[in-house]
Amino acid sequence: MLFTDNTFEKFEKDLVSKFIKEEIPFILIHNQSDIISLDEAKADELRDRYKSDLLEFSCSMLNDEDQERAVAELTSLIVKNINSSAILEKGMFEDLVVAGDLVVLVCPIDSEAPEGRLILPQVNAIRDLLDRNCIPVVVQPSELKSFLERSSILPKLVVTDSQAFDKVSEIVPKEIPLTGFSVILARCKGDFESYLKGTPAIDTLKNGDRVLVLESCSHHSTCDDIGRVKLPRLLKKRTGVNLEFDVVAGLDEIPMSIDNYSIVIQCGGCMITHRQLHNRLKPAITAGIPVSNYGMSLAYCMGIYERAVKIFISK
Amino acid sequence: MLFTDNTFEKFEKDLVSKFIKEEIPFILIHNQSDIISLDEAKADELRDRYKSDLLEFSCSMLNDEDQERAVAELTSLIVKNINSSAILEKGMFEDLVVAGDLVVLVCPIDSEAPEGRLILPQVNAIRDLLDRNCIPVVVQPSELKSFLERSSILPKLVVTDSQAFDKVSEIVPKEIPLTGFSVILARCKGDFESYLKGTPAIDTLKNGDRVLVLESCSHHSTCDDIGRVKLPRLLKKRTGVNLEFDVVAGLDEIPMSIDNYSIVIQCGGCMITHRQLHNRLKPAITAGIPVSNYGMSLAYCMGIYERAVKIFISK
């Protein structure tokens, strides 16, 4: 939060109030201090009122050495105040695996997959398993059956892209736990208890009910098709009733007051922080509206919800 | 290449000549066409001289529909003219595997690994294997031995981070082919034949010889430590002579004339295009100076070069 000339009036105060309300970390920086230096009484008042770090800063008239020191100080304050990031706070496989476990990750490669790469939750999963000294085996759905038949090592767990839930569920023997990337994400960065409570409300949806689909990607999203096409189709098939859908992307405004919706379904949120996801869902949860997420809703509609959440419920 | 007001003089001509010389794809865009529209005679002359696409463009005074059409046209011309990208032109595992093959990827997770993710060549490798309906098994070096002992499926190939070459080479049975990510990258985007010819020149280095290390990352690089510390240390150990090293990052200028160097060692170049890599090495190759790359040099110094390049030579 930059300010200059010791000016901290209504605009600055309103902005900081918003940061505090939304739980967004901030630091105060008095810039252009080479022109007007920070008033010490003002500084004490701000530090006292906002319990925030406050830095005197200037880009001009600093020699190289001073500039390096100023930038280092600024950087360290930023790092200190970021207490959350898009990286998961809770590891994806925490409490689910032990070192040496083999975990099969089913990653269909379709037209939505980024060129030459994998989507973020898949990469996050591989990395988290390596961090735990586990052995991720990555397969397309077409190779899954053959691998399971040929492998002498029983997987501790199979994780699939939620879109392949039904196909994969038929292939993986019942004694091997199965879940989805999106369900794992829901556990480590969503409001998992609320999702568990909210997802079965799919079966209570009535004709004409309105469904709010929240897609958190700010950029062009590969989940587009899930939220706009697959999820609506499966929900209509499962419930057998006509539903109205509002799909809201990024941080766009929700078109109606939240109590017009009978259920809110949130994407995995791989690109956003735990706090952003939490704040996005808060109005619905506060209003007592059932909430779910993409993967859990897909699993529910495909009739394999119990299996997909089993390993988390027994914890 | 933007120009306005039908002005295509020395500056513009020089720039386009440079593009042509460096084999950089370009299109010509006459901007601000709402102020001065493109002269048709001029347009024909430019199209004829440069054999290039030429687009008349303006950001102002376009209604929504025209703007959408203009942006679509611009986008399609850009896409049409990009004939190269950081994505590999030749797939990493082309000619090396067939569908159903199990390939073990050894990915040590150390302090250099990006938080929560994997480095790009590892992700590229997993994706390329999935595209070929193969089964990538990802392991840390500590799990490799146990996995190979327990697995009933013989890997078609083991690929390791070059830094773990010696350790991994001891663990992988001699009958299983072994290579490095960096060697694979060298084959698909480096000047592989030149590397094969140049790498053994390591053994001809003499006291006081100068080594040029080229690191292509433009951002803070995780290969920093390899180019600046590990490679110099291993080269000195292997050759037993004193060598002088110049490490050049990104597109920084090379401190001396190229014929002052006895060998040039290039990084894998995961972040740059084939063309950029090729152009960077051209002066050395033209001057007849031996060239190699990080992974192949590391393998050579560790005494496992023959094994690491074997699968490529038999092709």
Interface residues (C-beta under 8 A of the other chain):
Chain A: I87 L88 A99 G100 L102 C107 I109 A113 E115 G116 R117 L118 L120 V123 N124 I126 R127 D128 L129 L130 D131 N133 C134 I135 P136 V137 V138 V139 Q140 S142 E143 S146 F147 R150 S151 S152 I153
Chain B: I87 L88 A99 G100 L102 C107 I109 A113 E115 G116 R117 L118 L120 V123 N124 I126 R127 D128 L129 L130 D131 N133 C134 I135 P136 V137 V138 V139 Q140 S142 E143 S146 F147 R150 S151 S152 I153
